Amino acid sequence: MSSTLFRTKKVEQSIRDTEEPEHALKKSLSALDLTVFGVGVIIGTGIFVLTGTVAKNNAGPAVALAFVVAGVVCALAALCYAEFASTVPVAGSAYTFSYASLGELPAWIIGWDLVLEFALGTAVVAVGWSGYVAELLSNAGWVLPASLGSRDGATGFGFDILAAALVLILTFILVLGMKLSARITSVVVAIKVAVVLIVIIAGSFFITGSNYDPFIPKSQPVPAGADLQAPLIQLMVGWAPSNFGVMGIFTAASVVFFAFIGFDVVATAAEETRNPQRDMPRGILGSLFICTALYVAVSIVVTGMQHYSELSVTAPLADAFKATGHPWYAGLISFGAAVGLTTVCMILLLGQTRVFFAMSRDGLLPRFFSYVHPRFKTPYRPTILLGVIIAIVAGFTPLSELAELVNIGTLFAFVVVAIGVIVLRRTRPDLPRSFRTPWVPALPIVSVAASLWLMLNLPAETWVRFAGWMILGVLVYFFYSRSHSRLAQEEPEPATPPAGDGQ
């Protein structure tokens, strides 16, 4: 049984699967497209939405250090992703990499994890986008009924119609093709980066030095009865649950880490890249370094403009300019955020559909979802299914309950990919690698340790929810996926011994 659970899919077979006409995605992306995709998805909720939340609740002005910590963890993982994406240029990202190195059950677990990560990530961004659009509509004199607006802090029955509508529209665009998606993303990313630069340049003139005092606020105890919302590491070692202080920076890093998940989404588009061996490392590493620098600069400016305790948790950048008496900038930022979060939502949805498509092509999910559109060459069936489901989730679920669950799923994927690099180096040293992760196995081991550290700084409640999703995934694997796997179908039947006389 253990041999079937850890059977691996050869890299050569994974690449051959991408050449089957009914299951082949169109190769249309360049290094520039990948970098734009990366910047498009990385610059989004983390800076436009989560900055205010973590500064107010976890780190104060030291949120800038939290972005540095999260960026370093991502850079370690990015080096591992770059090697895999250039060596195994197949849709599916960490799922495909795990199947080639660790085996079918680990691959299934990470694929199941990624489906949750990207689905909730899309919903988080859609809800954040809805908040900024509602702000713009309010400035124009149009106020949505409470039952149709954001569910954060709302009571009673309601449905965030703006968030759901965005997901459905982007689903339609993704069905039409990757190149159209790339063109739309390029325009939107240009607008978004311009807005970020405006925040940095204009906001620097409104900084008040006293807002940085204290830069690292003193540790504060977690309110009684909220232990499950404290970082797991504090509960494990018996510390009194607390926020702020030095540990608050790590807690903040584990939350703003959501802002960096773009580069692993880039890896899901490897199969649709014209020259993945050269372009995937450039797209992954380039977009990550650009965005980390912008994040740190913006967080320093925003916490300098307004005291961290007064920052908004829904639209911190726009509200910071309002607080300094410059509402015109606030309107511009709300517009840029609303436009910019559109691409984040679209690329996260793209990543999820590619993982789902890859799993169905391997038989771990129904093969019905593994066929591409005869004209557009996109995985239209999983795109439509997941788009509708995510639209419903985004309509009903508050942002605060989603972001942390996305982070633990992403960090778990980082751990698996880093281990996979070490394993594949030993099991398949013959594979051509156009990009090689440096200092193996030391760097992947450090990447695993850093990712696990941030995971332990997430609330215990998040771990409980994540464990529930993983248990459900294991049950699905044993009751369906294990027997329907293409590797299981291709295994030869055991030989039947010839009938004898019993001697």
Secondary structure, DSSP 8 states (H G I E B T S, - for coil): -HHHHT----HHHHHHHTT-GGG-----B-HHHHHHHHHHHHSSHIIIIIHHHHIIIIIGGGHHHHHHHHHHHHHHHHHHHHHHHHHS--TTTHHHHHHHHT-HHHHHHHHHHHHHHHHHHHHHHHHHHHHHHHHHHHHTT----GGGS--TT--SS---HHHHHHHHHHHHHHHH-HHHHHHHHHHHHHHHHHHHHHHHHHHGGG--GGGGSSSS---EE--TT-GGGSBHHHHHTT---EESHHHHHHHHHHHHGGGGTHHHHHHTTGGGBSSHHHHHHHHHHHHHHHHHHHHHHHHHHHHHHS-GGG--SSSHHHHHHHHTT-HHHHHHHHHHHHHHHHHHHHHHHHHHHHHHHHHHHTTSS-GGGG---TTT-S-HHHHHHHHHHHHHHHHHS-GGGTHHHHHHHHHHHHHHHHHHHHHHHHH-TTS--SS--SSTTHHHHHHHHHHHHHHHTSBHHHHHHHHHHHHHHHHHIIIIIHHH-HHHHHS------------
